[in-house]
Amino acid sequence: MAVVLTTPLCLSDPKLYFFAPPSISTGPVSFMASSTVVLVPGAWHQPSCMRQLQDELTSRGINATTVAHPSIGNTSPPLKTMVDDRASLHAVIEELADKGHYVTMVAHSYGGAVASGAAEGLGVAERRAAGKAGGIVMIVYLVAFVVPKGQTLLGYFGGVAPSFWEFKGDLIYANNPAISDPANLFYNDLPSDVQDYWISQLLPMAAACSQVPNTYEPWNYIPCTYIQAKQDQALPLEMQEKMIATMGSVTNLTLDSSHSPFLSMPRDVAVLVQQAVKEGLEKAPGVSILTA
């Protein structure tokens, strides 16, 4: 099975990747144009939290990279906000697209709000219509926030900050067991020693991130997948389903996991991401998947 461009397009950085999606695999899959997964962490989390998932994707021949949010861990004025996170992610995606990459974003939690705004102008159909290479073919919302255009995260909570947000000046923390209970909030399906390690890696972020309105609803223009987590304590299943209902026609998948399946079941997440990559490429204009 091969992915080929059905119309000529000059790519400045052509590459060849191989992987075999589990649902159709009898042999390698060749991508005549580059395919890249961009992993987008959630609030308070550093890129290292995605290492296991990135390694699982790499083992399947899928090129993957993880971004860092400028707002996380930056405690010196002027503080960075979601505006900076969005611009940083947009620049990463745009650079990949300009090199001809077909990008699948996998955004977790807060990262979903960042990814939505960052995707504006980068959908593969929009770029192709403008004579440009590459672009976003799929966005995977991994138990992530889906916020309507014009809405803020704080507004999504009715203007009242969740009880697990610990405010210290202009920063929000989530690593205090007495206030946030991060072990149960984020990692309730991990061993206690592993929970302790990842809690130690949580960093503060600017409170202003919660007050930045969303500027774009990519699910109206770009294929999207939402992966739910049944045991999620930070973003309860009911809230996940409410957000999915606002997205229209999207692929909906479910894991029996906590808020952090990329840590507790990275292999399962990788399989679902692999399927999402395939779906995005199948739907991308100018690209066909041919089965031998």
ChimeraX commands (.cxc) that place a marker at each C-alpha (Angstrom):
marker #1 position 0.00,0.00,0.00 radius 0.5
marker #1 position 1.46,3.35,-0.97 radius 0.5
marker #1 position 0.62,6.99,-0.50 radius 0.5
marker #1 position 1.28,8.95,-3.66 radius 0.5
marker #1 position 0.64,12.47,-4.84 radius 0.5
marker #1 position -2.12,12.40,-7.44 radius 0.5
marker #1 position -1.13,15.79,-8.81 radius 0.5
marker #1 position 2.44,17.08,-9.25 radius 0.5
marker #1 position 3.80,19.04,-6.33 radius 0.5
marker #1 position 7.40,20.11,-5.84 radius 0.5
marker #1 position 8.63,19.14,-2.37 radius 0.5
marker #1 position 11.83,20.65,-1.03 radius 0.5
marker #1 position 12.44,17.85,1.46 radius 0.5
marker #1 position 11.00,14.58,0.14 radius 0.5
marker #1 position 11.39,11.58,2.45 radius 0.5
marker #1 position 10.18,8.03,2.62 radius 0.5
marker #1 position 8.63,6.52,5.73 radius 0.5
marker #1 position 7.34,3.03,6.33 radius 0.5
marker #1 position 4.77,1.72,8.74 radius 0.5
marker #1 position 2.03,-0.85,8.75 radius 0.5
marker #1 position -1.29,0.27,10.28 radius 0.5
marker #1 position -2.71,-2.59,12.33 radius 0.5
marker #1 position -6.13,-2.57,10.71 radius 0.5
marker #1 position -4.88,-3.16,7.17 radius 0.5
marker #1 position -1.34,-4.32,7.51 radius 0.5
marker #1 position 0.11,-7.14,5.44 radius 0.5
marker #1 position 3.23,-5.26,4.42 radius 0.5
marker #1 position 4.96,-1.87,4.69 radius 0.5
marker #1 position 3.25,1.37,3.83 radius 0.5
marker #1 position 5.33,3.84,1.84 radius 0.5
marker #1 position 4.81,7.58,1.97 radius 0.5
marker #1 position 6.05,9.32,-1.15 radius 0.5
marker #1 position 5.60,12.60,0.74 radius 0.5
marker #1 position 6.71,13.17,4.34 radius 0.5
marker #1 position 4.29,12.44,7.17 radius 0.5
marker #1 position 4.99,13.88,10.62 radius 0.5
marker #1 position 3.19,13.71,13.95 radius 0.5
marker #1 position 3.51,16.74,16.22 radius 0.5
marker #1 position 2.79,16.02,19.89 radius 0.5
marker #1 position 1.39,18.94,21.90 radius 0.5
marker #1 position 1.52,18.55,25.72 radius 0.5
marker #1 position -1.08,19.85,28.13 radius 0.5
marker #1 position -0.81,22.45,30.89 radius 0.5
marker #1 position 2.09,22.26,33.38 radius 0.5
marker #1 position 3.69,19.39,31.42 radius 0.5
marker #1 position 7.08,19.40,29.74 radius 0.5
marker #1 position 7.85,17.69,26.39 radius 0.5
marker #1 position 9.45,14.77,28.25 radius 0.5
marker #1 position 5.99,13.51,29.22 radius 0.5
marker #1 position 5.45,12.52,25.59 radius 0.5
marker #1 position 8.71,10.59,25.22 radius 0.5
marker #1 position 7.15,7.13,25.60 radius 0.5
marker #1 position 4.46,7.90,23.03 radius 0.5
marker #1 position 7.00,9.46,20.68 radius 0.5
marker #1 position 9.17,6.34,20.98 radius 0.5
marker #1 position 6.18,4.09,20.28 radius 0.5
marker #1 position 5.38,6.07,17.14 radius 0.5
marker #1 position 9.01,6.00,16.04 radius 0.5
marker #1 position 9.10,2.22,16.48 radius 0.5
marker #1 position 6.24,2.07,13.99 radius 0.5
marker #1 position 8.20,4.13,11.47 radius 0.5
marker #1 position 6.20,7.29,12.14 radius 0.5
marker #1 position 8.19,10.49,12.28 radius 0.5
marker #1 position 7.23,12.35,15.48 radius 0.5
marker #1 position 8.32,15.42,17.41 radius 0.5
marker #1 position 7.13,17.11,20.61 radius 0.5
marker #1 position 6.79,20.85,21.15 radius 0.5
marker #1 position 7.28,22.88,24.33 radius 0.5
marker #1 position 4.89,25.63,25.38 radius 0.5
marker #1 position 6.68,28.96,26.06 radius 0.5
marker #1 position 4.18,29.68,28.85 radius 0.5
marker #1 position 5.13,26.64,30.93 radius 0.5
marker #1 position 7.98,27.07,33.38 radius 0.5
marker #1 position 8.47,30.71,32.44 radius 0.5
marker #1 position 8.22,32.60,35.75 radius 0.5
marker #1 position 10.04,35.82,34.87 radius 0.5
marker #1 position 8.17,38.86,33.52 radius 0.5
marker #1 position 6.97,39.37,30.94 radius 0.5
marker #1 position 5.11,36.07,31.31 radius 0.5
marker #1 position 4.28,34.09,28.20 radius 0.5
marker #1 position 0.63,33.19,27.57 radius 0.5
marker #1 position -1.42,31.01,25.26 radius 0.5
marker #1 position -0.87,33.64,22.58 radius 0.5
marker #1 position 2.82,32.72,22.63 radius 0.5
marker #1 position 2.10,28.99,22.83 radius 0.5
marker #1 position -0.17,29.27,19.80 radius 0.5
marker #1 position 2.33,31.30,17.78 radius 0.5
marker #1 position 5.17,28.92,18.64 radius 0.5
marker #1 position 3.17,25.84,17.57 radius 0.5
marker #1 position 1.95,27.57,14.40 radius 0.5
marker #1 position 5.57,28.33,13.44 radius 0.5
marker #1 position 6.60,24.68,13.96 radius 0.5
marker #1 position 3.73,23.39,11.82 radius 0.5
marker #1 position 4.25,26.00,9.12 radius 0.5
marker #1 position 7.94,25.14,8.82 radius 0.5
marker #1 position 7.10,21.45,8.43 radius 0.5
marker #1 position 4.37,22.20,5.90 radius 0.5
marker #1 position 6.67,24.43,3.85 radius 0.5
marker #1 position 9.00,21.42,3.57 radius 0.5
marker #1 position 6.14,19.33,2.21 radius 0.5
marker #1 position 5.20,17.48,5.39 radius 0.5
marker #1 position 1.68,16.21,5.96 radius 0.5
marker #1 position 1.16,16.90,9.64 radius 0.5
marker #1 position -0.99,15.15,12.22 radius 0.5
marker #1 position -1.22,17.09,15.47 radius 0.5
marker #1 position -1.86,15.13,18.67 radius 0.5
marker #1 position -2.89,17.62,21.33 radius 0.5
marker #1 position -3.47,16.77,24.99 radius 0.5
marker #1 position -5.72,18.68,27.42 radius 0.5
marker #1 position -4.74,22.40,27.37 radius 0.5
marker #1 position -2.80,21.60,24.21 radius 0.5
marker #1 position -6.12,21.18,22.42 radius 0.5
marker #1 position -6.95,24.85,22.93 radius 0.5
marker #1 position -3.47,25.79,21.71 radius 0.5
marker #1 position -3.66,23.51,18.67 radius 0.5
marker #1 position -7.04,24.84,17.57 radius 0.5
marker #1 position -5.82,28.40,17.20 radius 0.5
marker #1 position -2.42,27.35,15.85 radius 0.5
marker #1 position -4.04,25.41,13.00 radius 0.5
marker #1 position -5.52,28.46,11.31 radius 0.5
marker #1 position -4.27,28.78,7.73 radius 0.5
marker #1 position -2.35,25.50,7.86 radius 0.5
marker #1 position -4.92,22.93,6.73 radius 0.5
marker #1 position -3.68,20.91,3.76 radius 0.5
marker #1 position -6.71,21.81,1.62 radius 0.5
marker #1 position -6.30,25.53,2.26 radius 0.5
marker #1 position -2.58,25.43,1.57 radius 0.5
marker #1 position -3.00,23.37,-1.59 radius 0.5
marker #1 position -5.58,25.83,-2.91 radius 0.5
marker #1 position -2.93,28.52,-2.45 radius 0.5
marker #1 position -0.35,26.43,-4.34 radius 0.5
marker #1 position 1.58,25.49,-1.21 radius 0.5
marker #1 position 2.95,22.10,-0.18 radius 0.5
marker #1 position 2.06,20.10,2.90 radius 0.5
marker #1 position -0.17,21.09,5.77 radius 0.5
marker #1 position -2.27,19.61,8.56 radius 0.5
marker #1 position -4.19,16.50,7.53 radius 0.5
marker #1 position -5.54,15.52,10.96 radius 0.5
marker #1 position -5.86,16.87,14.50 radius 0.5
marker #1 position -6.16,14.33,17.30 radius 0.5
marker #1 position -7.67,15.77,20.47 radius 0.5
marker #1 position -6.33,13.45,23.18 radius 0.5
marker #1 position -8.71,14.11,26.10 radius 0.5
marker #1 position -8.22,17.72,25.12 radius 0.5
marker #1 position -10.14,20.96,25.40 radius 0.5
marker #1 position -12.37,21.81,22.46 radius 0.5
marker #1 position -13.21,25.48,22.93 radius 0.5
marker #1 position -15.59,27.41,20.63 radius 0.5
marker #1 position -14.26,30.42,18.76 radius 0.5
marker #1 position -14.30,33.51,20.96 radius 0.5
marker #1 position -14.42,31.47,24.18 radius 0.5
marker #1 position -11.66,31.24,26.79 radius 0.5
marker #1 position -10.74,28.29,28.99 radius 0.5
marker #1 position -11.85,30.22,32.06 radius 0.5
marker #1 position -15.10,31.10,30.31 radius 0.5
marker #1 position -15.61,27.45,29.50 radius 0.5
marker #1 position -15.65,26.82,33.26 radius 0.5
marker #1 position -18.28,29.52,33.70 radius 0.5
marker #1 position -15.72,32.12,34.72 radius 0.5
marker #1 position -14.82,30.18,37.87 radius 0.5
marker #1 position -11.38,28.57,38.04 radius 0.5
marker #1 position -11.36,24.82,38.81 radius 0.5
marker #1 position -10.61,24.04,42.45 radius 0.5
marker #1 position -7.38,22.25,41.57 radius 0.5
marker #1 position -5.80,25.41,40.12 radius 0.5
marker #1 position -3.45,26.85,42.75 radius 0.5
marker #1 position -2.84,30.56,42.16 radius 0.5
marker #1 position 0.39,32.19,43.28 radius 0.5
marker #1 position 0.49,35.72,41.97 radius 0.5
marker #1 position 0.18,35.60,38.18 radius 0.5
marker #1 position 1.00,31.88,37.99 radius 0.5
marker #1 position -1.04,28.69,38.26 radius 0.5
marker #1 position 0.42,25.56,39.86 radius 0.5
marker #1 position -0.95,22.01,39.89 radius 0.5
marker #1 position 1.63,20.07,41.92 radius 0.5
marker #1 position 0.36,20.60,45.48 radius 0.5
marker #1 position -1.16,17.34,46.81 radius 0.5
marker #1 position -3.25,19.24,49.34 radius 0.5
marker #1 position -4.88,21.43,46.70 radius 0.5
marker #1 position -4.55,19.86,43.27 radius 0.5
marker #1 position -4.13,16.15,44.15 radius 0.5
marker #1 position -2.25,15.60,40.87 radius 0.5
marker #1 position -1.75,11.88,41.54 radius 0.5
marker #1 position -5.47,11.22,41.19 radius 0.5
marker #1 position -6.18,14.14,38.90 radius 0.5
marker #1 position -3.68,13.28,36.17 radius 0.5
marker #1 position -2.17,9.87,36.88 radius 0.5
marker #1 position -4.73,7.68,38.69 radius 0.5
marker #1 position -3.82,4.57,36.66 radius 0.5
marker #1 position -0.06,4.76,37.32 radius 0.5
marker #1 position 1.99,3.26,40.19 radius 0.5
marker #1 position 2.62,5.67,43.07 radius 0.5
marker #1 position 6.36,5.98,42.41 radius 0.5
marker #1 position 5.68,6.88,38.78 radius 0.5
marker #1 position 3.03,9.35,39.89 radius 0.5
marker #1 position 5.55,11.00,42.22 radius 0.5
marker #1 position 8.09,11.37,39.44 radius 0.5
marker #1 position 5.72,13.06,37.02 radius 0.5
marker #1 position 4.33,15.32,39.75 radius 0.5
marker #1 position 7.92,16.47,40.34 radius 0.5
marker #1 position 8.12,17.45,36.67 radius 0.5
marker #1 position 5.07,19.73,36.68 radius 0.5
marker #1 position 5.88,23.40,36.15 radius 0.5
marker #1 position 3.81,26.56,36.73 radius 0.5
marker #1 position 2.24,28.52,33.91 radius 0.5
marker #1 position 0.79,31.99,33.46 radius 0.5
marker #1 position -2.75,32.45,34.77 radius 0.5
marker #1 position -3.40,34.64,31.73 radius 0.5
marker #1 position -3.34,31.50,29.55 radius 0.5
marker #1 position -6.86,30.76,30.75 radius 0.5
marker #1 position -8.13,34.13,29.54 radius 0.5
marker #1 position -7.04,34.00,25.88 radius 0.5
marker #1 position -9.99,33.51,23.49 radius 0.5
marker #1 position -9.89,30.76,20.89 radius 0.5
marker #1 position -9.57,32.19,17.37 radius 0.5
marker #1 position -10.30,29.19,15.14 radius 0.5
marker #1 position -12.45,26.06,14.96 radius 0.5
marker #1 position -10.38,23.63,12.86 radius 0.5
marker #1 position -12.95,20.83,13.09 radius 0.5
marker #1 position -15.00,22.77,10.54 radius 0.5
marker #1 position -12.18,22.56,7.98 radius 0.5
marker #1 position -9.72,19.80,8.95 radius 0.5
marker #1 position -10.45,16.13,9.78 radius 0.5
marker #1 position -10.38,15.60,13.54 radius 0.5
marker #1 position -10.32,12.67,15.95 radius 0.5
marker #1 position -11.24,12.84,19.63 radius 0.5
marker #1 position -9.79,10.21,21.98 radius 0.5
marker #1 position -11.72,9.95,25.24 radius 0.5
marker #1 position -10.41,8.61,28.56 radius 0.5
marker #1 position -12.95,6.80,30.74 radius 0.5
marker #1 position -11.07,7.24,34.04 radius 0.5
marker #1 position -10.17,10.90,33.53 radius 0.5
marker #1 position -10.53,12.92,36.75 radius 0.5
marker #1 position -9.26,16.22,35.32 radius 0.5
marker #1 position -11.55,16.30,32.29 radius 0.5
marker #1 position -14.49,14.04,33.23 radius 0.5
marker #1 position -16.13,11.87,30.60 radius 0.5
marker #1 position -19.30,13.96,30.68 radius 0.5
marker #1 position -17.32,17.09,29.81 radius 0.5
marker #1 position -15.46,15.24,27.05 radius 0.5
marker #1 position -18.76,14.16,25.49 radius 0.5
marker #1 position -20.14,17.68,25.73 radius 0.5
marker #1 position -17.16,19.02,23.80 radius 0.5
marker #1 position -17.33,16.28,21.17 radius 0.5
marker #1 position -20.97,17.18,20.54 radius 0.5
marker #1 position -19.91,20.68,19.44 radius 0.5
marker #1 position -17.47,19.38,16.83 radius 0.5
marker #1 position -19.87,17.92,14.30 radius 0.5
marker #1 position -18.62,14.92,12.36 radius 0.5
marker #1 position -15.40,13.66,13.98 radius 0.5
marker #1 position -13.90,10.25,14.63 radius 0.5
marker #1 position -14.52,9.33,18.28 radius 0.5
marker #1 position -12.31,6.74,20.03 radius 0.5
marker #1 position -12.11,5.69,23.69 radius 0.5
marker #1 position -9.43,4.42,26.06 radius 0.5
marker #1 position -9.96,3.03,29.56 radius 0.5
marker #1 position -7.35,5.33,31.04 radius 0.5
marker #1 position -6.63,8.32,33.25 radius 0.5
marker #1 position -6.06,11.84,31.97 radius 0.5
marker #1 position -2.57,10.78,30.85 radius 0.5
marker #1 position -2.83,7.73,28.56 radius 0.5
marker #1 position 0.44,8.73,26.87 radius 0.5
marker #1 position 2.09,7.64,30.14 radius 0.5
marker #1 position -0.08,4.71,31.25 radius 0.5
marker #1 position -0.76,3.12,27.85 radius 0.5
marker #1 position 1.49,4.72,25.23 radius 0.5
marker #1 position 1.31,1.70,22.93 radius 0.5
marker #1 position -2.49,1.86,22.77 radius 0.5
marker #1 position -2.37,5.58,22.06 radius 0.5
marker #1 position 0.22,5.02,19.33 radius 0.5
marker #1 position -2.04,2.52,17.59 radius 0.5
marker #1 position -4.92,5.01,17.57 radius 0.5
marker #1 position -2.66,7.81,16.37 radius 0.5
marker #1 position -1.38,5.53,13.61 radius 0.5
marker #1 position -4.96,4.99,12.46 radius 0.5
marker #1 position -5.61,8.75,12.60 radius 0.5
marker #1 position -2.55,9.45,10.45 radius 0.5
marker #1 position -3.82,7.02,7.84 radius 0.5
marker #1 position -7.32,8.53,7.92 radius 0.5
marker #1 position -5.95,12.05,7.55 radius 0.5
marker #1 position -3.80,11.10,4.58 radius 0.5
marker #1 position -6.69,9.28,2.92 radius 0.5
marker #1 position -8.80,12.42,3.16 radius 0.5
marker #1 position -6.07,14.85,2.12 radius 0.5
marker #1 position -6.61,16.45,-1.31 radius 0.5
marker #1 position -4.02,15.47,-3.88 radius 0.5
marker #1 position -2.93,12.35,-1.98 radius 0.5
marker #1 position -4.15,8.80,-2.57 radius 0.5
marker #1 position -3.46,5.59,-0.66 radius 0.5
marker #1 position -3.11,2.75,-3.12 radius 0.5
marker #1 position -3.36,-0.87,-2.01 radius 0.5
marker #1 position -1.25,-3.31,-3.96 radius 0.5
marker link #1:1,2 radius 0.2
marker link #1:2,3 radius 0.2
marker link #1:3,4 radius 0.2
marker link #1:4,5 radius 0.2
marker link #1:5,6 radius 0.2
marker link #1:6,7 radius 0.2
marker link #1:7,8 radius 0.2
marker link #1:8,9 radius 0.2
marker link #1:9,10 radius 0.2
marker link #1:10,11 radius 0.2
marker link #1:11,12 radius 0.2
marker link #1:12,13 radius 0.2
marker link #1:13,14 radius 0.2
marker link #1:14,15 radius 0.2
marker link #1:15,16 radius 0.2
marker link #1:16,17 radius 0.2
marker link #1:17,18 radius 0.2
marker link #1:18,19 radius 0.2
marker link #1:19,20 radius 0.2
marker link #1:20,21 radius 0.2
marker link #1:21,22 radius 0.2
marker link #1:22,23 radius 0.2
marker link #1:23,24 radius 0.2
marker link #1:24,25 radius 0.2
marker link #1:25,26 radius 0.2
marker link #1:26,27 radius 0.2
marker link #1:27,28 radius 0.2
marker link #1:28,29 radius 0.2
marker link #1:29,30 radius 0.2
marker link #1:30,31 radius 0.2
marker link #1:31,32 radius 0.2
marker link #1:32,33 radius 0.2
marker link #1:33,34 radius 0.2
marker link #1:34,35 radius 0.2
marker link #1:35,36 radius 0.2
marker link #1:36,37 radius 0.2
marker link #1:37,38 radius 0.2
marker link #1:38,39 radius 0.2
marker link #1:39,40 radius 0.2
marker link #1:40,41 radius 0.2
marker link #1:41,42 radius 0.2
marker link #1:42,43 radius 0.2
marker link #1:43,44 radius 0.2
marker link #1:44,45 radius 0.2
marker link #1:45,46 radius 0.2
marker link #1:46,47 radius 0.2
marker link #1:47,48 radius 0.2
marker link #1:48,49 radius 0.2
marker link #1:49,50 radius 0.2
marker link #1:50,51 radius 0.2
marker link #1:51,52 radius 0.2
marker link #1:52,53 radius 0.2
marker link #1:53,54 radius 0.2
marker link #1:54,55 radius 0.2
marker link #1:55,56 radius 0.2
marker link #1:56,57 radius 0.2
marker link #1:57,58 radius 0.2
marker link #1:58,59 radius 0.2
marker link #1:59,60 radius 0.2
marker link #1:60,61 radius 0.2
marker link #1:61,62 radius 0.2
marker link #1:62,63 radius 0.2
marker link #1:63,64 radius 0.2
marker link #1:64,65 radius 0.2
marker link #1:65,66 radius 0.2
marker link #1:66,67 radius 0.2
marker link #1:67,68 radius 0.2
marker link #1:68,69 radius 0.2
marker link #1:69,70 radius 0.2
marker link #1:70,71 radius 0.2
marker link #1:71,72 radius 0.2
marker link #1:72,73 radius 0.2
marker link #1:73,74 radius 0.2
marker link #1:74,75 radius 0.2
marker link #1:75,76 radius 0.2
marker link #1:76,77 radius 0.2
marker link #1:77,78 radius 0.2
marker link #1:78,79 radius 0.2
marker link #1:79,80 radius 0.2
marker link #1:80,81 radius 0.2
marker link #1:81,82 radius 0.2
marker link #1:82,83 radius 0.2
marker link #1:83,84 radius 0.2
marker link #1:84,85 radius 0.2
marker link #1:85,86 radius 0.2
marker link #1:86,87 radius 0.2
marker link #1:87,88 radius 0.2
marker link #1:88,89 radius 0.2
marker link #1:89,90 radius 0.2
marker link #1:90,91 radius 0.2
marker link #1:91,92 radius 0.2
marker link #1:92,93 radius 0.2
marker link #1:93,94 radius 0.2
marker link #1:94,95 radius 0.2
marker link #1:95,96 radius 0.2
marker link #1:96,97 radius 0.2
marker link #1:97,98 radius 0.2
marker link #1:98,99 radius 0.2
marker link #1:99,100 radius 0.2
marker link #1:100,101 radius 0.2
marker link #1:101,102 radius 0.2
marker link #1:102,103 radius 0.2
marker link #1:103,104 radius 0.2
marker link #1:104,105 radius 0.2
marker link #1:105,106 radius 0.2
marker link #1:106,107 radius 0.2
marker link #1:107,108 radius 0.2
marker link #1:108,109 radius 0.2
marker link #1:109,110 radius 0.2
marker link #1:110,111 radius 0.2
marker link #1:111,112 radius 0.2
marker link #1:112,113 radius 0.2
marker link #1:113,114 radius 0.2
marker link #1:114,115 radius 0.2
marker link #1:115,116 radius 0.2
marker link #1:116,117 radius 0.2
marker link #1:117,118 radius 0.2
marker link #1:118,119 radius 0.2
marker link #1:119,120 radius 0.2
marker link #1:120,121 radius 0.2
marker link #1:121,122 radius 0.2
marker link #1:122,123 radius 0.2
marker link #1:123,124 radius 0.2
marker link #1:124,125 radius 0.2
marker link #1:125,126 radius 0.2
marker link #1:126,127 radius 0.2
marker link #1:127,128 radius 0.2
marker link #1:128,129 radius 0.2
marker link #1:129,130 radius 0.2
marker link #1:130,131 radius 0.2
marker link #1:131,132 radius 0.2
marker link #1:132,133 radius 0.2
marker link #1:133,134 radius 0.2
marker link #1:134,135 radius 0.2
marker link #1:135,136 radius 0.2
marker link #1:136,137 radius 0.2
marker link #1:137,138 radius 0.2
marker link #1:138,139 radius 0.2
marker link #1:139,140 radius 0.2
marker link #1:140,141 radius 0.2
marker link #1:141,142 radius 0.2
marker link #1:142,143 radius 0.2
marker link #1:143,144 radius 0.2
marker link #1:144,145 radius 0.2
marker link #1:145,146 radius 0.2
marker link #1:146,147 radius 0.2
marker link #1:147,148 radius 0.2
marker link #1:148,149 radius 0.2
marker link #1:149,150 radius 0.2
marker link #1:150,151 radius 0.2
marker link #1:151,152 radius 0.2
marker link #1:152,153 radius 0.2
marker link #1:153,154 radius 0.2
marker link #1:154,155 radius 0.2
marker link #1:155,156 radius 0.2
marker link #1:156,157 radius 0.2
marker link #1:157,158 radius 0.2
marker link #1:158,159 radius 0.2
marker link #1:159,160 radius 0.2
marker link #1:160,161 radius 0.2
marker link #1:161,162 radius 0.2
marker link #1:162,163 radius 0.2
marker link #1:163,164 radius 0.2
marker link #1:164,165 radius 0.2
marker link #1:165,166 radius 0.2
marker link #1:166,167 radius 0.2
marker link #1:167,168 radius 0.2
marker link #1:168,169 radius 0.2
marker link #1:169,170 radius 0.2
marker link #1:170,171 radius 0.2
marker link #1:171,172 radius 0.2
marker link #1:172,173 radius 0.2
marker link #1:173,174 radius 0.2
marker link #1:174,175 radius 0.2
marker link #1:175,176 radius 0.2
marker link #1:176,177 radius 0.2
marker link #1:177,178 radius 0.2
marker link #1:178,179 radius 0.2
marker link #1:179,180 radius 0.2
marker link #1:180,181 radius 0.2
marker link #1:181,182 radius 0.2
marker link #1:182,183 radius 0.2
marker link #1:183,184 radius 0.2
marker link #1:184,185 radius 0.2
marker link #1:185,186 radius 0.2
marker link #1:186,187 radius 0.2
marker link #1:187,188 radius 0.2
marker link #1:188,189 radius 0.2
marker link #1:189,190 radius 0.2
marker link #1:190,191 radius 0.2
marker link #1:191,192 radius 0.2
marker link #1:192,193 radius 0.2
marker link #1:193,194 radius 0.2
marker link #1:194,195 radius 0.2
marker link #1:195,196 radius 0.2
marker link #1:196,197 radius 0.2
marker link #1:197,198 radius 0.2
marker link #1:198,199 radius 0.2
marker link #1:199,200 radius 0.2
marker link #1:200,201 radius 0.2
marker link #1:201,202 radius 0.2
marker link #1:202,203 radius 0.2
marker link #1:203,204 radius 0.2
marker link #1:204,205 radius 0.2
marker link #1:205,206 radius 0.2
marker link #1:206,207 radius 0.2
marker link #1:207,208 radius 0.2
marker link #1:208,209 radius 0.2
marker link #1:209,210 radius 0.2
marker link #1:210,211 radius 0.2
marker link #1:211,212 radius 0.2
marker link #1:212,213 radius 0.2
marker link #1:213,214 radius 0.2
marker link #1:214,215 radius 0.2
marker link #1:215,216 radius 0.2
marker link #1:216,217 radius 0.2
marker link #1:217,218 radius 0.2
marker link #1:218,219 radius 0.2
marker link #1:219,220 radius 0.2
marker link #1:220,221 radius 0.2
marker link #1:221,222 radius 0.2
marker link #1:222,223 radius 0.2
marker link #1:223,224 radius 0.2
marker link #1:224,225 radius 0.2
marker link #1:225,226 radius 0.2
marker link #1:226,227 radius 0.2
marker link #1:227,228 radius 0.2
marker link #1:228,229 radius 0.2
marker link #1:229,230 radius 0.2
marker link #1:230,231 radius 0.2
marker link #1:231,232 radius 0.2
marker link #1:232,233 radius 0.2
marker link #1:233,234 radius 0.2
marker link #1:234,235 radius 0.2
marker link #1:235,236 radius 0.2
marker link #1:236,237 radius 0.2
marker link #1:237,238 radius 0.2
marker link #1:238,239 radius 0.2
marker link #1:239,240 radius 0.2
marker link #1:240,241 radius 0.2
marker link #1:241,242 radius 0.2
marker link #1:242,243 radius 0.2
marker link #1:243,244 radius 0.2
marker link #1:244,245 radius 0.2
marker link #1:245,246 radius 0.2
marker link #1:246,247 radius 0.2
marker link #1:247,248 radius 0.2
marker link #1:248,249 radius 0.2
marker link #1:249,250 radius 0.2
marker link #1:250,251 radius 0.2
marker link #1:251,252 radius 0.2
marker link #1:252,253 radius 0.2
marker link #1:253,254 radius 0.2
marker link #1:254,255 radius 0.2
marker link #1:255,256 radius 0.2
marker link #1:256,257 radius 0.2
marker link #1:257,258 radius 0.2
marker link #1:258,259 radius 0.2
marker link #1:259,260 radius 0.2
marker link #1:260,261 radius 0.2
marker link #1:261,262 radius 0.2
marker link #1:262,263 radius 0.2
marker link #1:263,264 radius 0.2
marker link #1:264,265 radius 0.2
marker link #1:265,266 radius 0.2
marker link #1:266,267 radius 0.2
marker link #1:267,268 radius 0.2
marker link #1:268,269 radius 0.2
marker link #1:269,270 radius 0.2
marker link #1:270,271 radius 0.2
marker link #1:271,272 radius 0.2
marker link #1:272,273 radius 0.2
marker link #1:273,274 radius 0.2
marker link #1:274,275 radius 0.2
marker link #1:275,276 radius 0.2
marker link #1:276,277 radius 0.2
marker link #1:277,278 radius 0.2
marker link #1:278,279 radius 0.2
marker link #1:279,280 radius 0.2
marker link #1:280,281 radius 0.2
marker link #1:281,282 radius 0.2
marker link #1:282,283 radius 0.2
marker link #1:283,284 radius 0.2
marker link #1:284,285 radius 0.2
marker link #1:285,286 radius 0.2
marker link #1:286,287 radius 0.2
marker link #1:287,288 radius 0.2
marker link #1:288,289 radius 0.2
marker link #1:289,290 radius 0.2
marker link #1:290,291 radius 0.2
marker link #1:291,292 radius 0.2
view
